[in-house]
Amino acid sequence: MSNLSDDQMRRLRDLVDAPDLTGTRYRIERRIAVGGMATVYLAHDESLDRNVALKVLSLPDSGTDLAPRMLREARIVAQLEHPAIVPIHDVGTLSDGRVFYSMKFVQGQTLDQQVASQSNLNDRLRLFLRICDAVAFAHSRGVLHRDLKPSNIMVGAFGEALVMDWGIAANVRESGEARPAVASTAGSSPDPVTQDGVVIGTPGYMSPEQAAGSAKAVDHRTDVYGLGTVLYFMLTGRPPVSDSAAAVAIDRAIRGEITPPRSINSDVHRTLEAVCLKAIALRTEDRYDTVDALSRDISLYLDGEPVSARVERPWERAGRWINKYQFIVIIALVYIIVRFFFLLWRGL
């Protein structure tokens, strides 16, 4: 008997994993992505004659918390009706017990792919402001994302930003304590996503309080840190903590020894660097209080105005003023030069 090739084994695995959509209105076109909990497919909604993204639990739920987490994610996103948050169309359970939900199919690139092809800094910053707007909206609805990173942000064909993957999102009580957005079913175990001592997030992008497993310390400033790591990536093309150092950084965070970056690189303007480093400050109280405060500083930078993250020196203030009003400065200099030569000519 001949051995199967890797490609043949991969196809057989796909056939075994493919969900049975009998009794639903969806038809699978192809697989888009595979995660630890679920698989996302491009599917055709035959009732509405349109393509959708179909997220399906990878395995039937057998006493685990995966199905409740999938339902929780769908319900959280369904509450966040915003242009920069992918809308949920439908949710349900397949005949084999797997939970699924359908959402808008986004054609575009992930942010890490898009940044590689976007050289204009101001365009990147305007895109970042759209990302901030989505997260600020979620906060206004009491929802924390807690897993902000370039691969969880899509950039559409027309430059629209879409914040994806709300799988570990949580609601926020008025006291600032994180809790599940949808209550667990009776008799089920506590949600590990919001339990103290459980490390939830992505190494290299998670905040120190997440790395330390301190659920009580997680609040809206945790997402400010996540946005700061996204901004850092947009400025440098890399996360604040490299993959190779992520495990060490998490261990140091747990022991309270982690040290945030003190600088970015020589190519980034000092003012913009200060904004980014304030967003990813080690202590939550040293970060921006809100996402709006972070986006306000980015807007001020784009407008050539001073920002709250950095006190300007007098010559820097003068340089910024000259840069902002350079057309007027040039006109004034031309007038002075012409006037000087005119007076010189009259003196002759």
C-alpha positions as YAML, in Angstrom:
chain: A
units: angstrom
residues:
- id: 1
  name: MET
  ca: [0.00, 0.00, 0.00]
- id: 2
  name: SER
  ca: [1.46, 3.38, -1.02]
- id: 3
  name: ASN
  ca: [1.83, 6.22, 1.47]
- id: 4
  name: LEU
  ca: [-0.32, 9.33, 1.08]
- id: 5
  name: SER
  ca: [1.44, 12.57, 0.27]
- id: 6
  name: ASP
  ca: [1.25, 15.58, 2.58]
- id: 7
  name: ASP
  ca: [-1.12, 17.29, 0.14]
- id: 8
  name: GLN
  ca: [-3.43, 14.25, 0.07]
- id: 9
  name: MET
  ca: [-3.38, 14.05, 3.88]
- id: 10
  name: ARG
  ca: [-4.23, 17.75, 4.08]
- id: 11
  name: ARG
  ca: [-7.21, 17.29, 1.75]
- id: 12
  name: LEU
  ca: [-8.45, 14.30, 3.75]
- id: 13
  name: ARG
  ca: [-8.15, 16.32, 6.96]
- id: 14
  name: ASP
  ca: [-10.12, 19.15, 5.39]
- id: 15
  name: LEU
  ca: [-12.87, 16.72, 4.36]
- id: 16
  name: VAL
  ca: [-13.07, 15.30, 7.89]
- id: 17
  name: ASP
  ca: [-13.12, 18.76, 9.50]
- id: 18
  name: ALA
  ca: [-15.59, 20.26, 7.02]
- id: 19
  name: PRO
  ca: [-18.88, 21.02, 8.82]
- id: 20
  name: ASP
  ca: [-22.14, 19.42, 7.73]
- id: 21
  name: LEU
  ca: [-24.31, 22.38, 6.67]
- id: 22
  name: THR
  ca: [-27.35, 20.24, 5.91]
- id: 23
  name: GLY
  ca: [-30.49, 22.11, 6.93]
- id: 24
  name: THR
  ca: [-28.80, 25.51, 6.78]
- id: 25
  name: ARG
  ca: [-28.89, 28.08, 4.01]
- id: 26
  name: TYR
  ca: [-25.10, 28.06, 3.57]
- id: 27
  name: ARG
  ca: [-22.80, 26.33, 1.10]
- id: 28
  name: ILE
  ca: [-19.06, 26.24, 1.73]
- id: 29
  name: GLU
  ca: [-16.87, 27.68, -1.01]
- id: 30
  name: ARG
  ca: [-13.44, 27.40, 0.62]
- id: 31
  name: ARG
  ca: [-11.60, 27.63, 3.92]
- id: 32
  name: ILE
  ca: [-10.20, 31.06, 4.81]
- id: 33
  name: ALA
  ca: [-8.46, 30.63, 8.16]
- id: 34
  name: VAL
  ca: [-7.98, 28.19, 11.02]
- id: 35
  name: GLY
  ca: [-7.71, 29.21, 14.67]
- id: 36
  name: GLY
  ca: [-7.34, 27.39, 17.95]
- id: 37
  name: MET
  ca: [-11.08, 27.36, 18.59]
- id: 38
  name: ALA
  ca: [-12.77, 27.68, 15.21]
- id: 39
  name: THR
  ca: [-12.37, 27.63, 11.45]
- id: 40
  name: VAL
  ca: [-13.55, 30.42, 9.15]
- id: 41
  name: TYR
  ca: [-14.94, 29.55, 5.71]
- id: 42
  name: LEU
  ca: [-16.05, 31.56, 2.73]
- id: 43
  name: ALA
  ca: [-19.65, 30.44, 2.30]
- id: 44
  name: HIS
  ca: [-22.54, 31.35, 0.04]
- id: 45
  name: ASP
  ca: [-25.80, 32.37, 1.66]
- id: 46
  name: GLU
  ca: [-28.30, 30.82, -0.78]
- id: 47
  name: SER
  ca: [-31.30, 32.60, 0.74]
- id: 48
  name: LEU
  ca: [-29.86, 36.08, 0.15]
- id: 49
  name: ASP
  ca: [-27.52, 35.12, -2.72]
- id: 50
  name: ARG
  ca: [-24.40, 36.62, -1.20]
- id: 51
  name: ASN
  ca: [-21.04, 35.49, 0.14]
- id: 52
  name: VAL
  ca: [-20.46, 35.52, 3.89]
- id: 53
  name: ALA
  ca: [-17.71, 34.51, 6.29]
- id: 54
  name: LEU
  ca: [-18.84, 31.49, 8.29]
- id: 55
  name: LYS
  ca: [-17.08, 30.83, 11.60]
- id: 56
  name: VAL
  ca: [-17.59, 27.26, 12.82]
- id: 57
  name: LEU
  ca: [-16.43, 25.64, 16.05]
- id: 58
  name: SER
  ca: [-13.64, 23.24, 15.11]
- id: 59
  name: LEU
  ca: [-15.01, 20.29, 17.09]
- id: 60
  name: PRO
  ca: [-18.41, 19.45, 18.60]
- id: 61
  name: ASP
  ca: [-18.54, 20.83, 22.15]
- id: 62
  name: SER
  ca: [-18.26, 17.99, 24.66]
- id: 63
  name: GLY
  ca: [-18.41, 19.46, 28.12]
- id: 64
  name: THR
  ca: [-15.97, 22.30, 27.35]
- id: 65
  name: ASP
  ca: [-16.67, 26.01, 27.38]
- id: 66
  name: LEU
  ca: [-16.00, 26.50, 23.64]
- id: 67
  name: ALA
  ca: [-19.63, 26.64, 22.49]
- id: 68
  name: PRO
  ca: [-20.65, 29.23, 25.14]
- id: 69
  name: ARG
  ca: [-17.57, 31.29, 24.21]
- id: 70
  name: MET
  ca: [-18.51, 31.22, 20.52]
- id: 71
  name: LEU
  ca: [-22.08, 32.27, 21.34]
- id: 72
  name: ARG
  ca: [-20.76, 34.98, 23.66]
- id: 73
  name: GLU
  ca: [-18.49, 36.34, 20.93]
- id: 74
  name: ALA
  ca: [-21.37, 36.43, 18.42]
- id: 75
  name: ARG
  ca: [-23.65, 38.23, 20.86]
- id: 76
  name: ILE
  ca: [-20.99, 40.76, 21.80]
- id: 77
  name: VAL
  ca: [-20.26, 41.68, 18.19]
- id: 78
  name: ALA
  ca: [-23.99, 41.77, 17.37]
- id: 79
  name: GLN
  ca: [-24.35, 44.55, 19.97]
- id: 80
  name: LEU
  ca: [-21.61, 46.65, 18.35]
- id: 81
  name: GLU
  ca: [-23.18, 48.21, 15.28]
- id: 82
  name: HIS
  ca: [-20.33, 50.31, 13.93]
- id: 83
  name: PRO
  ca: [-18.82, 50.75, 10.42]
- id: 84
  name: ALA
  ca: [-15.43, 49.52, 11.68]
- id: 85
  name: ILE
  ca: [-16.80, 46.37, 13.36]
- id: 86
  name: VAL
  ca: [-17.85, 43.42, 11.18]
- id: 87
  name: PRO
  ca: [-21.62, 42.83, 11.51]
- id: 88
  name: ILE
  ca: [-23.04, 39.44, 12.53]
- id: 89
  name: HIS
  ca: [-25.79, 38.07, 10.28]
- id: 90
  name: ASP
  ca: [-26.78, 34.76, 11.87]
- id: 91
  name: VAL
  ca: [-25.91, 32.34, 14.66]
- id: 92
  name: GLY
  ca: [-26.87, 28.72, 15.26]
- id: 93
  name: THR
  ca: [-25.89, 25.12, 15.94]
- id: 94
  name: LEU
  ca: [-25.18, 22.47, 13.30]
- id: 95
  name: SER
  ca: [-26.59, 18.95, 13.38]
- id: 96
  name: ASP
  ca: [-23.30, 17.66, 14.85]
- id: 97
  name: GLY
  ca: [-23.49, 20.12, 17.75]
- id: 98
  name: ARG
  ca: [-21.00, 22.65, 16.45]
- id: 99
  name: VAL
  ca: [-21.83, 26.30, 17.00]
- id: 100
  name: PHE
  ca: [-21.48, 28.66, 14.03]
- id: 101
  name: TYR
  ca: [-22.15, 32.23, 13.12]
- id: 102
  name: SER
  ca: [-22.08, 34.10, 9.83]
- id: 103
  name: MET
  ca: [-20.77, 37.61, 9.30]
- id: 104
  name: LYS
  ca: [-19.86, 40.02, 6.55]
- id: 105
  name: PHE
  ca: [-17.15, 38.68, 4.25]
- id: 106
  name: VAL
  ca: [-14.39, 41.29, 4.19]
- id: 107
  name: GLN
  ca: [-12.19, 41.46, 1.12]
- id: 108
  name: GLY
  ca: [-8.90, 43.08, 1.91]
- id: 109
  name: GLN
  ca: [-5.69, 42.61, 3.87]
- id: 110
  name: THR
  ca: [-4.78, 42.25, 7.48]
- id: 111
  name: LEU
  ca: [-3.11, 45.33, 8.93]
- id: 112
  name: ASP
  ca: [0.33, 43.70, 9.02]
- id: 113
  name: GLN
  ca: [0.04, 43.00, 5.28]
- id: 114
  name: GLN
  ca: [-1.30, 46.48, 4.54]
- id: 115
  name: VAL
  ca: [1.40, 48.32, 6.50]
- id: 116
  name: ALA
  ca: [4.09, 46.63, 4.42]
- id: 117
  name: SER
  ca: [2.66, 48.29, 1.29]
- id: 118
  name: GLN
  ca: [1.67, 51.66, 2.82]
- id: 119
  name: SER
  ca: [4.64, 54.03, 2.92]
- id: 120
  name: ASN
  ca: [2.86, 57.30, 3.77]
- id: 121
  name: LEU
  ca: [3.03, 57.92, 7.52]
- id: 122
  name: ASN
  ca: [0.06, 60.30, 7.67]
- id: 123
  name: ASP
  ca: [-2.14, 57.78, 5.84]
- id: 124
  name: ARG
  ca: [-1.14, 55.14, 8.39]
- id: 125
  name: LEU
  ca: [-2.02, 57.47, 11.25]
- id: 126
  name: ARG
  ca: [-5.43, 58.29, 9.74]
- id: 127
  name: LEU
  ca: [-6.08, 54.56, 9.44]
- id: 128
  name: PHE
  ca: [-5.06, 54.18, 13.09]
- id: 129
  name: LEU
  ca: [-7.61, 56.83, 14.06]
- id: 130
  name: ARG
  ca: [-10.35, 54.74, 12.41]
- id: 131
  name: ILE
  ca: [-9.22, 51.74, 14.45]
- id: 132
  name: CYS
  ca: [-9.31, 53.85, 17.63]
- id: 133
  name: ASP
  ca: [-12.82, 54.99, 16.75]
- id: 134
  name: ALA
  ca: [-14.07, 51.39, 16.66]
- id: 135
  name: VAL
  ca: [-12.47, 50.51, 20.00]
- id: 136
  name: ALA
  ca: [-13.77, 53.72, 21.62]
- id: 137
  name: PHE
  ca: [-17.27, 52.84, 20.39]
- id: 138
  name: ALA
  ca: [-16.97, 49.35, 21.93]
- id: 139
  name: HIS
  ca: [-15.87, 50.92, 25.23]
- id: 140
  name: SER
  ca: [-18.93, 53.19, 25.14]
- id: 141
  name: ARG
  ca: [-21.00, 49.99, 25.02]
- id: 142
  name: GLY
  ca: [-19.07, 48.50, 27.93]
- id: 143
  name: VAL
  ca: [-17.00, 46.04, 25.87]
- id: 144
  name: LEU
  ca: [-13.25, 45.46, 26.03]
- id: 145
  name: HIS
  ca: [-11.53, 43.72, 23.11]
- id: 146
  name: ARG
  ca: [-8.37, 42.55, 24.96]
- id: 147
  name: ASP
  ca: [-6.65, 41.05, 21.90]
- id: 148
  name: LEU
  ca: [-5.81, 44.01, 19.69]
- id: 149
  name: LYS
  ca: [-3.02, 43.23, 17.22]
- id: 150
  name: PRO
  ca: [-2.35, 43.79, 13.50]
- id: 151
  name: SER
  ca: [-3.59, 40.35, 12.44]
- id: 152
  name: ASN
  ca: [-6.97, 41.06, 14.11]
- id: 153
  name: ILE
  ca: [-7.52, 44.21, 12.04]
- id: 154
  name: MET
  ca: [-8.61, 44.07, 8.41]
- id: 155
  name: VAL
  ca: [-8.19, 46.86, 5.89]
- id: 156
  name: GLY
  ca: [-10.84, 46.73, 3.18]
- id: 157
  name: ALA
  ca: [-10.49, 47.42, -0.51]
- id: 158
  name: PHE
  ca: [-11.50, 51.08, -0.01]
- id: 159
  name: GLY
  ca: [-9.25, 51.71, 3.00]
- id: 160
  name: GLU
  ca: [-11.86, 50.98, 5.64]
- id: 161
  name: ALA
  ca: [-10.57, 49.54, 8.93]
- id: 162
  name: LEU
  ca: [-12.39, 46.61, 10.56]
- id: 163
  name: VAL
  ca: [-11.60, 45.33, 14.05]
- id: 164
  name: MET
  ca: [-12.01, 41.54, 14.10]
- id: 165
  name: ASP
  ca: [-11.90, 38.56, 16.49]
- id: 166
  name: TRP
  ca: [-13.73, 39.47, 19.68]
- id: 167
  name: GLY
  ca: [-13.28, 35.95, 21.07]
- id: 168
  name: ILE
  ca: [-11.86, 37.05, 24.45]
- id: 169
  name: ALA
  ca: [-13.84, 40.28, 24.74]
- id: 170
  name: ALA
  ca: [-15.53, 41.14, 28.03]
- id: 171
  name: ASN
  ca: [-18.07, 43.59, 29.39]
- id: 172
  name: VAL
  ca: [-16.97, 46.08, 32.03]
- id: 173
  name: ARG
  ca: [-18.80, 46.82, 35.26]
- id: 174
  name: GLU
  ca: [-18.92, 50.41, 36.43]
- id: 175
  name: SER
  ca: [-16.23, 49.51, 38.94]
- id: 176
  name: GLY
  ca: [-13.92, 48.58, 36.06]
- id: 177
  name: GLU
  ca: [-13.84, 44.84, 36.79]
- id: 178
  name: ALA
  ca: [-13.96, 42.61, 33.71]
- id: 179
  name: ARG
  ca: [-16.75, 40.06, 33.45]
- id: 180
  name: PRO
  ca: [-18.27, 37.89, 30.70]
- id: 181
  name: ALA
  ca: [-20.55, 39.79, 28.36]
- id: 182
  name: VAL
  ca: [-23.12, 36.98, 28.41]
- id: 183
  name: ALA
  ca: [-23.77, 34.99, 31.56]
- id: 184
  name: SER
  ca: [-22.62, 31.37, 31.58]
- id: 185
  name: THR
  ca: [-25.27, 28.69, 31.37]
- id: 186
  name: ALA
  ca: [-26.44, 27.16, 34.62]
- id: 187
  name: GLY
  ca: [-24.14, 24.53, 35.99]
- id: 188
  name: SER
  ca: [-21.24, 25.44, 33.70]
- id: 189
  name: SER
  ca: [-17.76, 26.19, 34.95]
- id: 190
  name: PRO
  ca: [-16.58, 29.82, 35.34]
- id: 191
  name: ASP
  ca: [-15.47, 31.46, 32.17]
- id: 192
  name: PRO
  ca: [-11.65, 31.08, 31.98]
- id: 193
  name: VAL
  ca: [-11.44, 34.21, 29.83]
- id: 194
  name: THR
  ca: [-12.22, 36.36, 32.88]
- id: 195
  name: GLN
  ca: [-10.74, 34.29, 35.71]
- id: 196
  name: ASP
  ca: [-7.92, 35.72, 37.77]
- id: 197
  name: GLY
  ca: [-4.61, 33.90, 37.23]
- id: 198
  name: VAL
  ca: [-5.40, 32.90, 33.64]
- id: 199
  name: VAL
  ca: [-3.14, 34.46, 30.98]
- id: 200
  name: ILE
  ca: [-5.28, 35.47, 28.00]
- id: 201
  name: GLY
  ca: [-3.92, 37.41, 25.03]
- id: 202
  name: THR
  ca: [-1.17, 37.32, 22.41]
- id: 203
  name: PRO
  ca: [2.51, 37.36, 23.43]
- id: 204
  name: GLY
  ca: [4.19, 40.51, 22.13]
- id: 205
  name: TYR
  ca: [0.91, 42.45, 22.16]
- id: 206
  name: MET
  ca: [-0.77, 41.71, 25.49]
- id: 207
  name: SER
  ca: [-0.53, 44.21, 28.32]
- id: 208
  name: PRO
  ca: [1.56, 43.57, 31.46]
- id: 209
  name: GLU
  ca: [-1.61, 43.06, 33.53]
- id: 210
  name: GLN
  ca: [-2.82, 40.41, 31.08]
- id: 211
  name: ALA
  ca: [0.59, 38.73, 31.04]
- id: 212
  name: ALA
  ca: [0.48, 38.61, 34.84]
- id: 213
  name: GLY
  ca: [-2.98, 37.00, 34.74]
- id: 214
  name: SER
  ca: [-4.53, 39.85, 36.74]
- id: 215
  name: ALA
  ca: [-8.13, 39.95, 35.52]
- id: 216
  name: LYS
  ca: [-9.06, 42.54, 38.16]
- id: 217
  name: ALA
  ca: [-6.46, 44.96, 36.78]
- id: 218
  name: VAL
  ca: [-7.83, 44.72, 33.24]
- id: 219
  name: ASP
  ca: [-9.87, 47.75, 32.15]
- id: 220
  name: HIS
  ca: [-10.24, 50.10, 29.17]
- id: 221
  name: ARG
  ca: [-6.56, 51.07, 29.51]
- id: 222
  name: THR
  ca: [-5.69, 47.47, 28.60]
- id: 223
  name: ASP
  ca: [-7.11, 48.21, 25.15]
- id: 224
  name: VAL
  ca: [-5.18, 51.50, 25.13]
- id: 225
  name: TYR
  ca: [-2.05, 49.37, 25.54]
- id: 226
  name: GLY
  ca: [-3.22, 47.09, 22.71]
- id: 227
  name: LEU
  ca: [-3.75, 50.10, 20.46]
- id: 228
  name: GLY
  ca: [-0.30, 51.33, 21.45]
- id: 229
  name: THR
  ca: [1.23, 48.05, 20.27]
- id: 230
  name: VAL
  ca: [-0.67, 48.38, 17.00]
- id: 231
  name: LEU
  ca: [0.65, 51.94, 16.59]
- id: 232
  name: TYR
  ca: [4.16, 50.71, 17.41]
- id: 233
  name: PHE
  ca: [3.83, 48.09, 14.67]
- id: 234
  name: MET
  ca: [2.53, 50.67, 12.19]
- id: 235
  name: LEU
  ca: [5.56, 52.85, 12.91]
- id: 236
  name: THR
  ca: [8.25, 50.16, 12.97]
- id: 237
  name: GLY
  ca: [6.88, 47.01, 11.32]
- id: 238
  name: ARG
  ca: [7.40, 44.96, 14.47]
- id: 239
  name: PRO
  ca: [5.73, 44.47, 17.89]
- id: 240
  name: PRO
  ca: [7.15, 46.16, 21.01]
- id: 241
  name: VAL
  ca: [8.24, 42.72, 22.26]
- id: 242
  name: SER
  ca: [9.68, 40.28, 19.71]
- id: 243
  name: ASP
  ca: [8.36, 36.73, 19.44]
- id: 244
  name: SER
  ca: [11.64, 35.33, 20.71]
- id: 245
  name: ALA
  ca: [11.46, 37.52, 23.82]
- id: 246
  name: ALA
  ca: [7.71, 37.17, 24.43]
- id: 247
  name: ALA
  ca: [7.94, 34.24, 26.88]
- id: 248
  name: VAL
  ca: [10.66, 36.03, 28.87]
- id: 249
  name: ALA
  ca: [8.61, 39.25, 28.85]
- id: 250
  name: ILE
  ca: [5.53, 37.42, 30.18]
- id: 251
  name: ASP
  ca: [7.59, 35.86, 32.97]
- id: 252
  name: ARG
  ca: [9.05, 39.25, 33.87]
- id: 253
  name: ALA
  ca: [5.57, 40.79, 33.83]
- id: 254
  name: ILE
  ca: [4.33, 38.16, 36.28]
- id: 255
  name: ARG
  ca: [7.24, 39.03, 38.59]
- id: 256
  name: GLY
  ca: [6.64, 42.75, 38.05]
- id: 257
  name: GLU
  ca: [10.01, 43.23, 36.37]
- id: 258
  name: ILE
  ca: [9.02, 43.97, 32.77]
- id: 259
  name: THR
  ca: [10.52, 47.10, 31.24]
- id: 260
  name: PRO
  ca: [8.66, 48.82, 28.38]
- id: 261
  name: PRO
  ca: [10.55, 50.22, 25.38]
- id: 262
  name: ARG
  ca: [12.11, 53.62, 26.06]
- id: 263
  name: SER
  ca: [12.51, 54.56, 22.41]
- id: 264
  name: ILE
  ca: [11.39, 53.39, 18.99]
- id: 265
  name: ASN
  ca: [13.96, 54.35, 16.35]
- id: 266
  name: SER
  ca: [15.61, 57.41, 14.87]
- id: 267
  name: ASP
  ca: [13.16, 57.53, 11.94]
- id: 268
  name: VAL
  ca: [10.13, 58.25, 14.15]
- id: 269
  name: HIS
  ca: [9.44, 61.83, 15.21]
- id: 270
  name: ARG
  ca: [10.01, 62.36, 18.93]
- id: 271
  name: THR
  ca: [6.48, 63.64, 19.46]
- id: 272
  name: LEU
  ca: [4.93, 60.59, 17.80]
- id: 273
  name: GLU
  ca: [7.32, 58.35, 19.72]
- id: 274
  name: ALA
  ca: [6.18, 59.95, 22.99]
- id: 275
  name: VAL
  ca: [2.53, 59.29, 22.11]
- id: 276
  name: CYS
  ca: [3.23, 55.64, 21.33]
- id: 277
  name: LEU
  ca: [5.33, 55.04, 24.44]
- id: 278
  name: LYS
  ca: [2.69, 56.64, 26.68]
- id: 279
  name: ALA
  ca: [0.08, 54.25, 25.25]
- id: 280
  name: ILE
  ca: [2.25, 51.22, 26.08]
- id: 281
  name: ALA
  ca: [3.39, 52.40, 29.49]
- id: 282
  name: LEU
  ca: [3.99, 49.59, 31.99]
- id: 283
  name: ARG
  ca: [1.61, 50.96, 34.62]
- id: 284
  name: THR
  ca: [-2.02, 51.52, 33.64]
- id: 285
  name: GLU
  ca: [-2.06, 54.88, 35.44]
- id: 286
  name: ASP
  ca: [0.76, 56.13, 33.19]
- id: 287
  name: ARG
  ca: [-1.16, 55.41, 29.99]
- id: 288
  name: TYR
  ca: [-3.83, 57.49, 28.33]
- id: 289
  name: ASP
  ca: [-7.01, 57.41, 30.41]
- id: 290
  name: THR
  ca: [-9.18, 56.73, 27.36]
- id: 291
  name: VAL
  ca: [-8.90, 55.74, 23.73]
- id: 292
  name: ASP
  ca: [-10.29, 59.17, 22.85]
- id: 293
  name: ALA
  ca: [-7.33, 60.81, 24.60]
- id: 294
  name: LEU
  ca: [-4.92, 58.70, 22.54]
- id: 295
  name: SER
  ca: [-6.67, 59.45, 19.26]
- id: 296
  name: ARG
  ca: [-6.83, 63.16, 20.19]
- id: 297
  name: ASP
  ca: [-3.04, 63.29, 20.48]
- id: 298
  name: ILE
  ca: [-2.66, 61.57, 17.09]
- id: 299
  name: SER
  ca: [-5.05, 64.10, 15.56]
- id: 300
  name: LEU
  ca: [-3.11, 66.98, 17.13]
- id: 301
  name: TYR
  ca: [0.13, 65.56, 15.72]
- id: 302
  name: LEU
  ca: [-1.41, 65.36, 12.25]
- id: 303
  name: ASP
  ca: [-2.58, 68.97, 12.58]
- id: 304
  name: GLY
  ca: [0.87, 70.17, 13.68]
- id: 305
  name: GLU
  ca: [-0.29, 71.01, 17.20]
- id: 306
  name: PRO
  ca: [1.39, 70.15, 20.54]
- id: 307
  name: VAL
  ca: [0.33, 66.87, 22.19]
- id: 308
  name: SER
  ca: [-0.29, 65.99, 25.83]
- id: 309
  name: ALA
  ca: [2.32, 63.19, 25.83]
- id: 310
  name: ARG
  ca: [5.31, 65.49, 25.45]
- id: 311
  name: VAL
  ca: [6.39, 68.95, 26.60]
- id: 312
  name: GLU
  ca: [8.02, 70.84, 23.74]
- id: 313
  name: ARG
  ca: [11.26, 72.77, 24.03]
- id: 314
  name: PRO
  ca: [11.12, 76.40, 22.81]
- id: 315
  name: TRP
  ca: [13.10, 75.70, 19.63]
- id: 316
  name: GLU
  ca: [10.93, 72.66, 18.90]
- id: 317
  name: ARG
  ca: [7.82, 74.82, 19.26]
- id: 318
  name: ALA
  ca: [9.32, 77.34, 16.85]
- id: 319
  name: GLY
  ca: [10.25, 74.60, 14.39]
- id: 320
  name: ARG
  ca: [6.75, 73.13, 14.55]
- id: 321
  name: TRP
  ca: [5.23, 76.58, 13.96]
- id: 322
  name: ILE
  ca: [7.49, 77.15, 10.95]
- id: 323
  name: ASN
  ca: [6.66, 73.73, 9.56]
- id: 324
  name: LYS
  ca: [2.93, 74.27, 10.04]
- id: 325
  name: TYR
  ca: [2.92, 77.73, 8.44]
- id: 326
  name: GLN
  ca: [5.76, 77.18, 5.98]
- id: 327
  name: PHE
  ca: [3.84, 78.73, 3.06]
- id: 328
  name: ILE
  ca: [3.40, 82.00, 4.96]
- id: 329
  name: VAL
  ca: [7.02, 81.84, 6.13]
- id: 330
  name: ILE
  ca: [8.24, 81.37, 2.54]
- id: 331
  name: ILE
  ca: [6.13, 84.29, 1.31]
- id: 332
  name: ALA
  ca: [7.47, 86.48, 4.12]
- id: 333
  name: LEU
  ca: [11.08, 85.48, 3.38]
- id: 334
  name: VAL
  ca: [10.63, 86.14, -0.34]
- id: 335
  name: TYR
  ca: [9.16, 89.56, 0.45]
- id: 336
  name: ILE
  ca: [12.06, 90.41, 2.79]
- id: 337
  name: ILE
  ca: [14.66, 89.28, 0.23]
- id: 338
  name: VAL
  ca: [12.99, 91.21, -2.62]
- id: 339
  name: ARG
  ca: [12.62, 94.26, -0.39]
- id: 340
  name: PHE
  ca: [16.28, 94.04, 0.62]
- id: 341
  name: PHE
  ca: [17.49, 93.94, -2.99]
- id: 342
  name: PHE
  ca: [15.09, 96.73, -3.95]
- id: 343
  name: LEU
  ca: [16.42, 98.98, -1.20]
- id: 344
  name: LEU
  ca: [19.97, 98.02, -2.14]
- id: 345
  name: TRP
  ca: [19.27, 98.94, -5.77]
- id: 346
  name: ARG
  ca: [17.68, 102.26, -4.73]
- id: 347
  name: GLY
  ca: [20.74, 103.01, -2.63]
- id: 348
  name: LEU
  ca: [22.98, 102.62, -5.64]
...
